[in-house]
Amino acid sequence: MFDEILGLPAHPLIIHATVVMTPLLAALAAVYALAPRTRAALGWAVLGLAVITPIATLAARQSGISLKENRFSSAQGEFGQRIAEHEAFGTPLTLAVAALGLVSLGLIYVTRGERFGGPVRTVVSALTVILAAVAVYYVIRAGHSGAAAVWTS
């Protein structure tokens, strides 16, 4: 399933969704958390991205595993090390984006109405901002290491 798309390796195609949506989710969720006046305008976008981005990230990870198994399982030397470095960012990125997605959904929930007090909203908002920074860090590291693995001679 994650091997090819129209005869091309799926991973280089699928990763673009993660590379675009992760920073977008992080930025919108952080703004949603820090600027209450924007919540009405950003709510649906954050909700949609909080659901779709972890799925896209998981698909990118799975397609990367498939690409390595099918085409680069015997890679050694410097190239093998670059692939291993890139692969090492897959799980932390997937976990960070999943956590950001879940916390973003929680933030939407706790900021709707008066069900929760200010301290709960503050804690969830702070956690959202922290996880947004972590997710952006890992998507940058994963993207850079992947590009370096492919383009460094």
C-alpha positions in Angstrom: 0.0 0.0 0.0 2.8 2.4 0.8 5.2 1.3 -1.9 4.3 3.1 -5.0 2.0 5.7 -6.5 1.6 5.5 -10.3 4.9 3.6 -10.5 6.9 6.2 -8.4 8.2 5.6 -4.9 5.4 6.7 -2.5 7.6 8.2 0.2 8.9 11.3 -1.7 5.3 12.0 -2.7 3.6 11.5 0.6 6.1 13.4 2.7 5.1 16.7 1.2 1.7 16.5 3.0 3.6 16.1 6.3 6.1 18.8 5.5 3.3 21.3 4.7 0.6 20.3 7.2 2.8 19.9 10.3 4.0 23.5 10.4 0.6 24.7 9.4 -1.1 22.8 12.2 1.6 24.0 14.6 1.2 27.7 13.7 -2.6 27.7 13.7 -2.9 25.7 16.9 -0.4 28.1 18.6 -2.3 31.1 17.4 -5.6 29.5 18.5 -4.0 28.9 21.9 -2.5 32.3 22.4 -5.0 34.6 20.7 -8.5 33.9 21.9 -10.0 36.4 19.5 -8.9 34.2 16.5 -10.6 31.0 17.8 -13.9 31.5 15.9 -12.0 31.9 12.6 -9.4 29.2 13.2 -11.5 26.5 14.9 -12.4 24.4 11.8 -9.0 24.7 10.3 -7.3 23.5 13.5 -9.8 20.7 13.9 -9.3 19.5 10.3 -5.5 19.7 10.5 -5.5 18.0 13.9 -7.2 15.0 12.4 -5.5 14.8 9.0 -1.9 15.7 9.8 -1.2 12.7 12.1 -2.6 10.4 9.5 -0.4 12.0 6.8 2.6 11.7 9.1 1.9 8.1 9.8 1.6 7.4 6.0 4.9 9.2 5.5 6.6 7.0 8.1 5.1 3.8 6.8 6.0 4.7 3.2 9.6 5.5 4.4 9.8 2.1 6.0 8.6 0.5 2.8 11.0 2.4 0.7 14.0 1.4 2.9 12.9 -2.3 2.9 12.3 -2.4 -0.9 15.2 -0.3 -2.2 17.8 0.6 0.4 17.9 -2.4 2.8 21.5 -3.1 1.8 22.7 0.5 1.9 26.0 0.8 3.8 28.7 3.3 4.5 28.0 7.0 4.6 24.8 6.6 2.5 23.5 4.0 5.0 24.3 6.3 7.9 22.4 9.1 6.3 19.4 6.9 5.8 19.6 5.7 9.4 19.8 9.3 10.7 16.7 10.2 8.6 14.9 7.1 9.8 15.6 7.9 13.4 13.4 11.0 13.2 10.4 9.1 11.9 9.0 7.8 15.2 9.6 11.0 17.2 8.0 13.1 14.5 5.0 10.7 14.3 4.6 10.8 18.1 5.0 14.6 18.3 2.4 15.2 15.5 0.0 12.7 17.1 0.4 14.4 20.4 -0.1 17.9 18.9 -3.2 16.7 17.1 -4.7 15.2 20.2 -3.9 18.3 22.4 -5.2 20.6 19.7 -8.5 18.7 19.7 -8.5 19.0 23.5 -7.8 22.7 23.3 -10.8 23.2 21.0 -12.9 21.2 23.4 -11.8 23.1 26.6 -12.1 26.5 25.0 -15.7 26.0 23.8 -18.2 27.5 26.3 -17.6 27.8 30.0 -17.2 24.1 30.9 -13.6 24.5 32.0 -11.9 27.2 34.1 -9.1 29.4 33.2 -6.3 27.2 34.7 -7.4 24.2 32.5 -7.4 26.4 29.4 -4.1 27.8 30.3 -2.4 24.4 30.8 -3.8 23.0 27.6 -2.8 26.1 25.7 0.7 26.0 27.0 1.0 22.3 26.2 -0.3 23.0 22.7 2.4 25.7 22.1 5.1 23.4 23.5 4.0 20.4 21.3 3.8 22.7 18.3 7.4 23.7 18.7 8.4 20.1 19.2 6.6 19.0 16.1 8.1 21.7 14.0 11.6 20.8 15.3 11.1 17.2 14.3 9.6 17.9 10.9 12.6 20.2 10.1 15.1 17.6 11.3 13.4 14.8 9.5 13.1 16.8 6.3 16.7 18.1 6.4 18.2 14.7 7.1 16.1 13.1 4.3 17.2 15.8 1.8 20.8 15.3 2.9 20.5 11.6 2.5 19.3 12.0 -1.1 21.2 15.0 -2.3 24.6 14.8 -0.5 27.2 13.1 -2.6 
